[in-house]
Amino acid sequence: MRFTPTFGGALVALALAGTAQAQPAPPDSPTEPTAPSTSPCDPATDANCAPTESPPLINPNTIDVPPPPPPEPAFGGALQPAPAPYTDADTAFYDRIGLGLEIGGGVDGFTSSALRSSTNDGGSWNVRAILGTRSPLAVEASYIGSAQSVSALGLDNNALLVSNGVQGDLRLNVLPALDVQPFVFGGVAWRRYDITNTRANTSDVADRDDIVEVPAGVGIAMKRYGFLAEARGEVRAAFGEDLLPSRVPGSASETMHRWGVNASIGYEF
C-alpha cells in the first residue's frame, strides 16, 4: 500500500517539532556551591558588604604583666634572703694574718765551761702561740722549760737542775706566702732555775736562781692544710745570774748563757 502525505499529517509533524525545541536541556552535573568571595568590598557601593573592624592596637608598655611568683623555701623552711657578697672585711682578723699553736722539745745546755763541767746538756720543752703565721711580722708567746743533771760536792747523784719560764718574741717571716717559711726571731724571757731531786744541798750551787734571757735565732717552718711544723736554733744571753759562784777573779758568778735546738708541731687556724 502506498502512503500519501496529506495536509493534516504535515500539521502534526510541525507541532511535534516545536514541542521538542521548547524543552530545556537537562544539566550535565549538579550545581556546586560557590565559595564566598574573599576580595575586599566597598560598603559605600555594596549594601551587602559589612565593614571590617580592625583589631585595636596594643601598646606593650601598658600591658599589666603579673610579677613572677616568689621562690618556694627549701625543705619547707622560712625563705632566707640572698647572702651578701663575701669580702675580706668579713674575715676574722686572725684568719687574715694566721694564728698557730705549737708544742715541741729539743736539746740545750750552757756555753760556760764552768757550768758545762757541773751540768750535762739536757732536754727542753715549749708551748708556743704565734700570731701572724701568714704575715711578714709575727708575735710569739711561749712557755719554756728544761731539765739537766747537775753534779757538785754536797748534792745527791741524781740531782737535777730544772727551769721554767715565759718568753715573748718578734718573728720576721721571710716568705710568708709560701708553705716553706724561713724566719728569724728575737725577744726577751724570764726563767727560774731550781735544784731538785736531792735531799739536802750543801754545795756551792744555789738552790734557785731567777734570770733574764735575751733569746735570738733562726728557723724554718712548714705549713700545709693547717698542719704546722718547724725547727729552730737559738742562743740565749743571760743576765742576773747567781746560781754558781764564778771561778774567774772579779766576777760574782758564772755566766748562764745557753744554746739550744728544738722542733715543734702544731696547727694553724
ZIGI-V639318 format. One record per residue. RES is the residue in one small letter. PHI is phi in degrees with one decimal (999 if undefined). NEAR is the number of other ideal C-beta (glycine too) atoms within 12 Angstrom. D_FIRST is the distance of its C-alpha to the first C-alpha in Angstrom with 1 decimal. Layout:
[[RES	PHI	NEAR	D_FIRST] [RES	PHI	NEAR	D_FIRST]]
//
This chain:
[[m	999	3	0.0] [r	-105.6	4	3.8] [f	-88.0	6	6.6] [t	-118.0	9	9.6] [p	-64.7	11	13.0] [t	-124.3	10	15.4] [f	-70.2	10	19.1] [g	-68.7	11	19.3] [g	-65.0	13	17.3] [a	-65.7	13	19.7] [l	-64.9	13	22.7] [v	-62.2	14	21.7] [a	-65.6	15	21.4] [l	-66.2	14	24.8] [a	-65.2	14	26.4] [l	-65.4	14	25.6] [a	-66.7	13	26.9] [g	-68.8	12	30.2] [t	-64.5	11	30.8] [a	-65.9	12	30.6] [q	-74.9	11	33.2] [a	-76.7	10	35.5] [q	-74.7	10	36.1] [p	-73.4	7	39.3] [a	-72.2	8	39.4] [p	-64.8	7	41.1] [p	-66.3	8	44.6] [d	-71.4	6	45.1] [s	-150.8	6	48.4] [p	-65.5	7	50.6] [t	-70.7	7	53.0] [e	-91.5	7	56.5] [p	-66.4	6	59.7] [t	-92.9	6	61.6] [a	-72.2	7	65.3] [p	-62.6	10	67.7] [s	-70.8	10	69.0] [t	-99.1	7	72.5] [s	-73.6	9	73.1] [p	-63.2	12	75.9] [c	-120.7	16	75.1] [d	-108.4	13	77.0] [p	-63.7	13	77.8] [a	-71.9	8	78.5] [t	-111.0	9	74.9] [d	-119.0	13	73.0] [a	-69.2	9	73.4] [n	-86.5	11	72.1] [c	-90.5	15	74.6] [a	-88.4	12	77.6] [p	-65.7	12	80.9] [t	-90.1	11	82.1] [e	-90.4	7	85.6] [s	-77.7	6	87.8] [p	-65.6	6	90.0] [p	-66.2	7	93.7] [l	-73.5	7	96.0] [i	-109.9	9	98.5] [n	-86.7	8	102.0] [p	-63.4	8	103.3] [n	-75.5	7	106.8] [t	-100.9	9	106.1] [i	-79.1	8	104.5] [d	-84.9	9	106.7] [v	-94.8	8	106.9] [p	-65.5	6	108.6] [p	-66.1	6	111.7] [p	-65.8	6	111.4] [p	-66.0	7	112.8] [p	-66.9	8	116.4] [p	-64.8	10	117.0] [e	-78.6	10	117.6] [p	-65.0	11	121.2] [a	-71.6	9	121.6] [f	57.0	8	122.3] [g	75.0	7	122.2] [g	-84.0	8	125.4] [a	-72.6	9	126.2] [l	-68.7	13	124.6] [q	-99.9	10	127.3] [p	-69.9	9	127.5] [a	-64.4	7	127.1] [p	-67.6	8	130.4] [a	-72.3	8	132.1] [p	-57.2	8	132.3] [y	-79.0	8	135.1] [t	-130.7	9	138.0] [d	-63.9	11	141.5] [a	-66.2	11	143.0] [d	-81.1	12	141.5] [t	-82.9	13	143.4] [a	-60.7	12	146.7] [f	-58.4	16	149.8] [y	-72.0	21	150.9] [d	-69.8	18	147.4] [r	-73.7	19	147.5] [i	-100.7	24	151.0] [g	93.2	34	151.1] [l	-129.5	29	153.4] [g	-127.6	40	154.8] [l	-125.0	27	157.0] [e	-135.5	35	158.8] [i	-139.1	24	161.4] [g	-164.5	31	163.3] [g	-163.2	24	166.6] [g	-173.0	29	168.6] [v	-130.1	22	172.1] [d	-150.9	38	174.9] [g	-171.3	32	178.6] [f	-88.0	35	181.6] [t	-95.9	22	182.4] [s	-69.9	26	186.2] [s	-66.3	17	188.2] [a	-67.2	25	190.5] [l	-72.6	35	187.6] [r	-70.3	24	185.8] [s	-77.7	16	188.9] [s	-100.1	30	189.0] [t	-130.8	35	185.2] [n	-104.1	21	182.3] [d	-62.2	23	178.9] [g	-132.2	27	176.7] [g	-93.0	25	173.3] [s	-135.7	36	171.8] [w	-146.3	27	168.9] [n	-157.0	39	166.9] [v	-127.2	26	164.2] [r	-131.2	39	162.7] [a	-112.1	31	160.3] [i	-123.2	42	158.7] [l	-107.5	28	157.1] [g	119.7	31	155.3] [t	-67.7	40	153.9] [r	-107.9	30	151.0] [s	-120.8	25	153.1] [p	-62.1	20	155.7] [l	-115.1	22	158.6] [a	-126.6	35	159.1] [v	-120.0	27	161.7] [e	-118.2	43	163.1] [a	-130.8	26	165.0] [s	-137.4	38	166.5] [y	-100.5	25	168.7] [i	-126.4	40	170.9] [g	-158.2	32	173.1] [s	-157.4	39	175.1] [a	-152.0	29	177.4] [q	-153.3	31	179.8] [s	-72.6	25	182.9] [v	-133.2	41	186.3] [s	-130.7	24	189.6] [a	-163.0	26	193.1] [l	-64.7	14	196.5] [g	105.0	20	196.4] [l	-116.0	28	192.6] [d	-65.6	21	191.0] [n	-66.2	14	189.2] [n	-97.4	15	185.8] [a	-64.5	30	186.2] [l	-126.1	26	183.2] [l	-104.8	44	182.9] [v	-111.8	29	179.8] [s	-129.4	42	178.3] [n	-141.7	25	175.7] [g	-171.4	32	174.6] [v	-128.8	25	171.9] [q	-146.4	36	170.6] [g	-128.1	26	168.6] [d	-132.4	35	167.0] [l	-104.5	23	165.1] [r	-125.3	40	162.6] [l	-103.6	25	160.9] [n	-86.1	34	157.6] [v	-72.4	20	157.0] [l	-129.9	18	153.3] [p	-67.7	26	152.1] [a	-82.7	14	148.3] [l	-94.8	17	148.6] [d	-71.1	20	148.7] [v	-102.5	20	151.9] [q	-130.6	35	154.5] [p	-71.2	23	158.0] [f	-155.3	37	160.4] [v	-126.9	26	164.1] [f	-148.5	36	165.9] [g	-164.2	26	169.3] [g	-171.9	30	170.8] [v	-143.7	26	173.6] [a	-144.4	36	174.5] [w	-117.4	26	177.0] [r	-137.3	38	178.1] [r	-118.5	28	180.7] [y	-103.1	37	182.4] [d	-137.4	26	183.9] [i	-86.1	36	186.0] [t	-126.3	23	184.5] [n	62.5	19	184.9] [t	-142.0	24	188.7] [r	-76.3	13	191.2] [a	-150.6	12	193.7] [n	-115.5	23	193.9] [t	-109.2	15	197.4] [s	-87.9	22	196.3] [d	-87.1	22	196.4] [v	-86.4	34	192.5] [a	-68.2	27	191.6] [d	-66.5	25	189.7] [r	-152.5	20	187.1] [d	-157.2	30	186.3] [d	-107.7	23	183.8] [i	-133.4	31	182.7] [v	-110.3	22	180.3] [e	-120.2	41	178.1] [v	-118.6	25	176.1] [p	-84.2	40	173.3] [a	-154.2	28	171.2] [g	-176.7	33	168.8] [v	-129.5	23	165.6] [g	-162.9	38	162.6] [i	-140.6	25	159.0] [a	-120.1	41	156.3] [m	-126.5	27	152.9] [k	-133.9	31	150.2] [r	-157.7	15	146.8] [y	52.5	10	144.4] [g	87.1	20	147.3] [f	-82.8	20	149.8] [l	-119.7	34	153.1] [a	-148.6	27	155.6] [e	-151.6	38	158.6] [a	-135.9	26	161.8] [r	-147.6	37	164.8] [g	-122.6	24	168.3] [e	-150.3	37	171.0] [v	-126.1	23	174.6] [r	-133.2	37	176.5] [a	-82.2	25	179.6] [a	-110.5	34	181.8] [f	-137.7	20	184.2] [g	82.8	20	186.9] [e	-77.2	32	187.6] [d	-139.4	24	190.5] [l	-71.5	37	189.4] [l	-130.6	37	191.8] [p	-59.2	21	195.1] [s	-74.4	20	195.0] [r	-93.4	18	197.0] [v	-96.7	14	197.1] [p	-59.3	7	200.2] [g	90.8	7	199.3] [s	-111.7	15	196.0] [a	-74.1	16	195.8] [s	-151.5	25	193.0] [e	-72.8	30	190.7] [t	-68.7	28	187.4] [m	-119.4	40	184.3] [h	-64.5	27	181.6] [r	-129.6	42	178.7] [w	-125.8	29	175.9] [g	-167.9	39	172.7] [v	-132.0	24	169.2] [n	-154.4	33	166.6] [a	-133.2	26	162.9] [s	-140.7	33	160.7] [i	-130.6	25	157.2] [g	-176.0	29	155.3] [y	-134.3	22	152.2] [e	-106.9	32	150.8] [f	-90.5	24	149.2]]
//
